[in-house]
Amino acid sequence: MTETSASTSRIKAIGELGQQIWLDNLSRDLISSGTLAAWIADDGVQGLTSNPSIFFNAIRSDVAYQAALPALRLALGDPEARFEALVLPDVQRACDLFAPLYADSDGKAGFVSFEVSPRLAHDAAGTVADAKRLWAALERPNAMIKIPATEAGIAALEEVIFAGINVNVTLIFGPRQLAAVRAAHRRGLARRLEATLSVQRIASVASVFISRVDAAVDAQLPPSAAHLKGKAAIAAARLAYRDFNADSGFAVFAAFGATPQWLLWASTGTKDPAMRDVTYVEELIGAHTVNTVPDATLLAFRDHGEARASLAGGVDEAQAVLAQLGRHGIDLDTIGNDLLGKGLTQFEQAHASLLALLA
């Protein structure tokens, strides 16, 4: 076996264990250079996500975007319109690259996420309207509209699922937040059944953030609890995965052909330099989940990652970790609320910087 084939098989092996790896990046160069096509063909990447930070970095550095800007500034007066005119065609091209996988998987893989405006994070009606507008503009069955898991975003989720639109619910940090997302997803499906509408091929993922939770928890741990560093998010993920697999309540929807809302692990690049760089990929592999991974982490996993079914089991240890955190006064829902606010601020700032770049 050649060095290249040996390394790429590490990523493909994750897919063989039932987990989808999605690339956490999108740019025109990624598509035109053939890099994304290679990730799909050679490494088995099964989807892609984007966000304002990703597009800010891409537009600032991608010469193809820079070359297109002068004409857009003349044609369109609104920076938001310029942004969408610049990147939506690339979202469509990415969808087209994943279209064969989407077809072969019966609509269960091959998705490309694009986010509603961060300015709508606390506007449920505005989020619903923007999701419908973007869905219509993209015109791809494997597009996925990204909505933040704020109170307004969760309310919008129900409406958007009822409208038959694929949704990636992002910025989930705590178990209570995740439970609210899952409940809203089901309410949307239930309303479709009540209206005698199909629930087939309406995909949704619940994006649970990992490394940001550990960074926040670790900062609060006293020296006596140093052994708990880097363990909180994985422990919470194990319990979420246990609950996902033990849940029989979705059976009524599955009987009508609905696909469950899969857990997606986000923010899986490690932030602690003392931690193995592929820890969050290796420790969160489980069937019927997604891991969205930045380029650098994918390349690292290519080189030295180990694919194994690691997510199932370890429940007793996970419960023990969370119990110890509780004794130190650490509550994941409280931390999650704080991280949600910070995450929204980060995306709002990236979005503002993005629009300033296009002004």
C-alpha atoms as one frame of an Amber mdcrd trajectory, in Angstrom:
protein
   0.000   0.000   0.000   1.355   3.444  -0.919   1.826   6.140   1.698  -1.042
   8.177   0.220  -3.518   5.317   0.111  -2.566   4.247   3.613  -3.185   7.723
   4.986  -6.419   8.464   3.167  -7.880   5.136   4.296  -7.810   6.458   7.865
 -10.528   8.977   7.022 -12.522   6.569   4.863 -12.446   4.078   7.717 -14.526
   6.476   9.812 -17.277   6.302   7.185 -17.120   2.528   7.301 -17.971   2.801
  11.010 -21.154   4.720  10.147 -20.059   8.283  10.903 -20.025  11.047   8.303
 -17.049  13.398   8.133 -17.944  16.872   6.879 -15.374  19.475   5.914 -15.631
  22.710   7.905 -14.589  24.991   5.067 -15.777  26.444   1.753 -14.194  28.742
  -0.825 -14.126  29.151  -4.584 -10.530  27.935  -4.710 -11.455  24.809  -2.753
 -13.861  23.933  -5.561 -12.001  25.179  -8.660  -8.695  23.621  -7.607 -10.290
  20.179  -7.373  -9.424  19.929  -3.684 -13.008  19.389  -2.551 -13.584  16.773
  -5.259 -10.446  14.994  -4.048 -11.616  15.076  -0.423 -14.848  13.436  -1.574
 -13.314  10.844  -3.902 -10.137   9.945  -2.045 -11.102  10.451   1.580 -14.816
   9.828   1.702 -15.790  13.284   2.994 -19.604  13.278   3.011 -20.630  16.885
   3.537 -19.532  20.452   4.174 -20.354  23.358   6.475 -19.747  27.083   6.262
 -20.166  30.140   8.484 -19.414  33.887   8.399 -15.874  33.386   9.752 -15.088
  30.863   7.017 -16.357  33.180   4.286 -14.570  36.216   5.729 -11.248  34.397
   5.561 -12.015  33.000   2.111 -13.065  36.305   0.542 -10.128  38.130   2.074
  -7.584  35.648   0.688  -9.140  33.961  -2.383  -8.030  35.791  -5.557 -11.106
  34.551  -7.430 -13.364  36.366  -4.966 -11.210  39.477  -5.066 -11.364  39.555
  -8.865 -15.179  39.391  -8.816 -15.690  42.191  -6.288 -15.324  45.302  -8.481
 -18.160  44.260 -10.801 -20.370  43.324  -7.843 -19.792  46.718  -6.222 -21.007
  48.381  -9.383 -23.997  46.079  -9.851 -25.261  45.802  -6.259 -25.529  48.525
  -3.653 -26.105  46.319  -0.602 -23.067  44.480   0.867 -25.326  41.587   1.983
 -26.555  41.184  -1.607 -22.956  41.292  -2.828 -22.014  38.590  -0.346 -24.773
  36.258  -1.458 -24.125  36.920  -5.147 -20.473  36.060  -4.515 -20.826  32.866
  -2.487 -24.214  31.264  -3.193 -23.025  29.975  -6.591 -20.161  28.237  -4.778
 -22.559  26.708  -2.275 -24.518  25.398  -5.266 -21.342  24.019  -6.885 -20.455
  22.268  -3.649 -23.980  20.807  -3.503 -23.512  19.547  -7.060 -20.230  17.839
  -6.150 -22.008  16.022  -3.332 -25.141  15.293  -5.414 -24.115  11.714  -6.392
 -23.569  10.865  -2.728 -26.902  12.422  -1.823 -28.635  10.271  -4.435 -26.766
   7.075  -3.550 -27.499   7.506   0.173 -31.217   8.090  -0.401 -30.909  11.628
   0.873 -28.978  10.832   4.051 -25.547  12.258   3.139 -23.949  14.843   0.884
 -25.198  18.054   2.528 -23.785  21.576   2.307 -24.713  24.089   5.030 -25.238
  27.832   4.602 -26.174  30.090   7.500 -28.996  32.585   7.896 -27.854  36.090
   8.775 -26.449  36.260  12.332 -28.432  39.490  12.726 -31.571  37.339  12.917
 -30.428  35.244  15.885 -33.216  36.588  18.134 -35.842  37.022  15.418 -37.865
  33.841  14.892 -40.055  35.175  12.089 -37.074  36.738  10.333 -35.132  33.482
  10.599 -38.002  31.504   9.065 -38.327  33.988   6.210 -34.574  34.017   5.558
 -34.375  30.219   5.638 -37.169  29.947   3.080 -35.567  32.614   0.885 -32.140
  30.954   0.947 -33.627  27.508   0.337 -35.421  28.818  -2.741 -32.317  30.661
  -3.958 -30.041  27.627  -3.612 -32.458  25.268  -5.361 -30.583  22.154  -4.260
 -32.189  19.258  -2.337 -28.927  18.664  -0.469 -28.549  22.247   0.730 -28.944
  22.671   4.480 -29.890  25.949   6.128 -27.987  26.726   9.299 -29.936  28.236
  12.224 -28.510  29.090  15.678 -29.989  27.353  18.712 -31.212  30.510  20.406
 -34.733  30.592  21.818 -35.873  32.300  18.609 -33.848  29.934  16.448 -35.395
  26.878  18.105 -38.871  28.305  17.515 -37.903  28.917  13.892 -36.592  25.346
  13.578 -40.091  23.939  14.059 -41.459  26.185  11.314 -38.610  25.509   8.898
 -38.885  21.736   9.341 -42.643  22.058   8.827 -41.809  23.855   5.558 -39.809
  20.804   4.461 -36.371  22.449   4.570 -33.148  20.749   5.687 -31.730  22.371
   8.834 -28.379  22.401  10.589 -29.033  23.725  14.107 -25.787  25.278  15.294
 -24.235  26.668  18.489 -25.518  23.937  20.828 -23.445  23.831  24.008 -25.543
  22.255  26.772 -27.857  19.264  27.290 -30.951  21.386  27.991 -30.401  23.308
  24.763 -29.989  20.045  22.828 -33.216  18.636  24.277 -35.116  21.763  23.171
 -33.704  21.435  19.650 -34.718  17.801  19.368 -38.230  18.561  20.616 -38.704
  21.397  18.092 -37.538  19.141  15.265 -40.198  16.592  16.173 -42.909  19.196
  16.483 -42.172  20.267  12.933 -42.400  16.690  11.683 -45.569  16.040  13.694
 -47.245  19.061  12.112 -46.359  17.762   8.662 -47.958  14.413   9.460 -51.053
  16.161  10.796 -51.219  18.112   7.527 -50.794  14.844   5.554 -47.454  16.058
   4.173 -44.456  13.809   3.558 -41.705  13.671   6.175 -39.272  11.896   3.889
 -35.965  13.499   2.872 -36.147  16.309   5.401 -32.704  16.189   6.983 -31.544
  17.864  10.174 -28.447  17.779  12.336 -27.954  19.116  15.855 -24.491  20.696
  15.991 -23.038  20.171  19.461 -19.871  22.173  20.095 -17.028  20.303  21.756
 -13.682  22.048  22.242 -15.243  25.357  23.320 -17.015  23.553  26.164 -13.796
  21.944  27.362 -11.913  25.237  27.164 -14.581  26.948  29.286 -14.785  24.120
  31.820 -11.013  23.712  32.107 -10.649  27.427  32.880 -12.892  26.974  35.930
 -11.281  23.845  37.327  -9.180  24.172  40.485  -5.671  22.637  40.490  -7.004
  19.683  42.476  -9.267  18.747  39.549  -6.642  18.950  36.809  -7.380  15.295
  35.971 -10.769  16.393  34.616  -9.301  18.705  31.980 -10.397  17.885  28.447
 -13.044  15.406  29.616 -16.275  17.363  30.047 -17.361  17.683  26.401 -16.609
  14.081  25.485 -18.467  12.870  28.580 -21.510  14.974  27.663 -21.313  13.731
  24.065 -21.299  10.105  25.218 -24.465  10.655  27.234 -26.136  12.488  24.354
 -25.268   9.596  22.056 -26.621   7.087  24.576 -29.880   8.995  24.738 -30.045
   9.208  20.932 -29.667   5.442  20.590 -32.065   4.645  23.437 -34.805   6.936
  22.165 -37.825   5.005  20.909 -39.975   8.107  20.496 -38.880   8.693  16.925
 -40.340   5.378  15.759 -43.660   6.944  14.776 -41.862   9.342  12.424 -39.525
   6.661  11.098 -42.574   4.602  10.166 -43.443   7.361   7.700 -39.889   7.465
   6.309 -38.466  10.326   8.368 -34.741  10.530   9.072 -33.694  11.176  12.695
 -31.952  14.397  13.592 -28.359  13.226  13.780 -25.896  14.517  16.331 -23.124
  16.572  14.742 -19.900  17.240  16.622 -18.668  20.762  15.878 -15.605  22.666
  17.087 -13.560  19.466  17.006 -10.138  20.995  16.458  -8.287  20.847  19.775
  -7.527  24.128  21.567  -5.262  22.727  24.300  -1.703  22.316  22.932  -1.128
  19.533  25.461  -3.946  17.483  23.891  -3.457  15.114  20.962  -4.525  17.069
  17.881  -7.034  14.464  16.671  -8.517  13.632  20.082 -12.013  14.915  19.296
 -12.137  12.995  16.043 -10.874   9.746  17.544 -13.024   9.850  20.673 -16.323
  10.812  19.014 -16.747   8.150  16.312 -20.184   6.566  16.358 -22.684   5.364
  13.793 -25.382   7.837  12.729 -23.379  10.890  13.787 -21.464  13.581  11.931
 -18.120  15.188  12.742 -17.433  18.491  11.017 -13.695  18.936  10.835 -11.388
  21.787   9.752  -8.779  21.141   7.063  -5.854  21.011   9.480  -7.506  18.382
  11.667  -8.443  16.270   8.634  -4.848  16.387   7.425  -3.626  15.427  10.886
  -6.033  12.492  11.014  -4.829  11.415   7.572  -1.330  11.254   8.993  -1.784
   9.654  12.396  -5.459   9.227  13.297  -7.013   5.972  14.470 -10.531   5.080
  13.358 -12.404   3.018  15.911 -15.977   2.885  17.209 -15.208   4.968  20.278
 -18.432   6.793  21.133 -20.636   3.956  22.337 -20.010   2.767  25.862 -18.108
   4.514  28.604 -21.391   5.793  30.031 -20.519   5.084  33.674 -17.226   6.922
  33.320 -18.961   9.829  31.580 -21.529  10.106  34.362 -18.724  10.041  36.922
 -16.917  12.882  35.142 -20.039  15.060  35.113 -20.732  14.247  38.752 -17.223
  15.343  39.710 -17.651  18.548  37.728 -20.881  19.187  39.600 -19.086  18.852
  42.906 -16.766  21.618  41.740 -19.774  23.820  40.988 -19.606  23.382  37.210
 -22.924  23.080  35.389 -22.805  22.449  31.640 -26.091  24.237  30.956 -24.859
  27.374  32.707 -21.592  27.238  30.804 -23.544  26.546  27.621 -25.647  29.682
  28.017 -22.506  31.769  28.361 -20.881  30.092  25.349 -23.997  30.635  23.252
 -23.795  34.359  23.890 -20.103  34.431  23.049 -20.645  32.309  19.940 -23.356
  34.647  18.681 -21.092  37.646  19.281 -18.274  35.971  17.400 -20.478  35.220
  14.372 -22.030  38.702  14.448 -18.570  40.264  14.470 -17.390  37.998  11.642
 -20.510  38.878   9.669 -19.962  42.609  10.236 -16.328  42.285   9.167 -17.443
  40.343   6.120 -19.893  43.055   5.055 -17.261  45.730   5.673 -14.940  43.794
   3.355 -17.603  43.935   0.649 -18.590  47.600   1.126
